[in-house]
Amino acid sequence: MTETVSMPLPGRPAPALDLDLIIGAKWSLAEQSPEAFTMIVAYRGLHCPICKEYLTDLRDLYDDFLSKGVEVVTVSMDDADRAKAAHGDWGLDPMPMAHDMTEDQARAWGLFLSEGQGDDAPEVFSEPGLFLVKPDGTLYLAEMASGPFVRPDLKLLASKMGFIIEKDYPAQGTRAA
């Protein structure tokens, strides 16, 4: 059986994304108005110790990203209770955390999906991804992993954000197959 997998391309409109935040508010990519970028960080879920480490590192850089005009939101397929537990247990306040991303939404963003193994993992969850979306709604950068062990270097990204913005560095990877 051949399955068609879509992957969002930089330089093209980003897929829609509308989710609930753990604070009870709605979050919609279409309603974001960042100075430079909206950063969407997809994580595997509460069951993932590597996600805890990665999102803790992101929390340490959160103010730096904000100061450069980058609004950050973390997203997962976890339900509200699991997302709230991750946010609280991992010390991620005040970073916005969205939950209940659907399989269809994850696929639209090109995220890999995995089946849970063990009692603490959900039945299905997305693997990690990081996306930068320009204020006009076009995708600037997309990084997806098929497992938990490889993720973009947040310190490097934060350190290069000024260059990207100042030089109006164009999106790369824009050529379709």
N, C-alpha and C positions, 0 to 999 in steps of 0.2 A: 504494500500500500504506500503510495506517495502522498506525503502531506505537504501542503504549501505553507511556508512560514514567512510571514512578513517581517521586515526589519525597517524601522524608520531611518530615513536618510537625512544627514545634516544638510541644511540649506533648503529643506522643504518643510511644509507645515508639520508641527508636532502633533501626534495623536491627541485626541481629547482626553482629559482626565478630570473626573469629578469624584471626590471622595469625602467622607466624613473625617473630621479631626477628633482626637481624643477629648478635646474640650467641649465637644458637642456642636461645634460650628461646621459649616460646609466649606470645603475648599475646592476651587475650580481653577484649573490652569488658565482658562480663557479670561478669568477675572483678575489675574495677577498683573501688576504693573511695576516690575522691578526697574531700578535705574539701569542695570546692566544685563542680568540674567536671573531666571528662576532655576535653581538647582534642585532636581528631584533625585533623591537617593533611595533606591529600592533595596530593602534588606530582607533576608530570609524569614526572620521572625524571632520571637522570644526564645525559641529552642536553640538558637545559634550563638555560641560563645564568641565566635569570630565577629559576628555582627555587633555584639556588645562592645568589643574592643574598637571596631571601626567607627561605630557611632559615637563612642566616647571620644575618640580622636577628632571626629567631626565637631562634637560639642566644644572641644578645646579651641577649634578654629572658627567657630560660628560667628563670633563678633568680628573677626578679621574678614570673613566673607561678606557680612552685612556692611562693613565699612567700605567695601569695594563695590557696593550696589548689587550684591548677589543675595537674593532671597532663597532660603533653604526650606525644603520640606522632606521628611522621611516618609516612606510608604511601604506597606507590606500587605500581604493577604491575611494576616492575623485578624481575628475579630477584635472588637473594642476592648474587651477585658484583657486579652493578651497584649495588645498594643499599650494600654495604660500601664500594665505591669512592667513591660520593657522600659517605657519612658521613665517611670518612677524608680525602678530597681537599678537602672543603668545611669541615673543622674543626668538626664538629657534636657531638663528644663532650662531655658524656655523654647527650645527648638520645637517647631510644629511637627506633629506626628499624625499621619493619616492611616486609616485602617480599612479592612474589607475590600481591598483591590480584588477585582474578579479575575478569573482566568482569561476572559476575553480582553480585559484591559491590559493584563500582563502581556498577552500575546501581541496586542497592538503596539506595545512598546518594544517588542523584540526580546522580552525577557524569557529565559529558559525556565521551564517548570520541572519540578521534581516531586516525587512521591515521598511522604514522610516515612521515616524508619525510626522506630522507637516510640515509647509512650508519650514523650513530651513534644513530638513534632506533629504539626497538622497533617491531614491526609494529603493535601497538595499545597505547595508553596512556590513562590518565585525565587529564583537565584538572584544574586545581587546585580545591580545596575546603577549607573550614575549618568544623568542627563543634564545638559545646560540648554535652556530655551531662551531665546532672545525676546525682548519685550513685544516684538511684532508677531510672536507665536511660532517662529521658525525654529527648528531644532538646530542647535549649534554644535553640540558634542554628544556622542552616545558611546557608552562603554558598558558592555554586558559580559557577565561571566557565566560559565556553565556549571560552576561549583563555587564553594565558599572561599577558596584559597587565594584567588587573584582578584585584586581590586585596584582602582586608580589611587595613586599617591596623593592624598589630600594636601599635604604640606607643599608638594611641588605645584599642584594646581593653584593653591592659594598664593604661592609666591609668584606665579606667572599671570595671575588675573589682571594685575595692573598693566602688564605688557599687552595682553590680549585686548583690553579695553582701549588703552592709549593708542595703539597702532591700528585699531579696528581690524585685527587679524581675522582673515576670512575663515569660514568653516572649512574643514578638510573632510575628505571621504565622501564628497558630494556626487561622485560619478557612479551612476547605477550600473549594475552588471549587464 
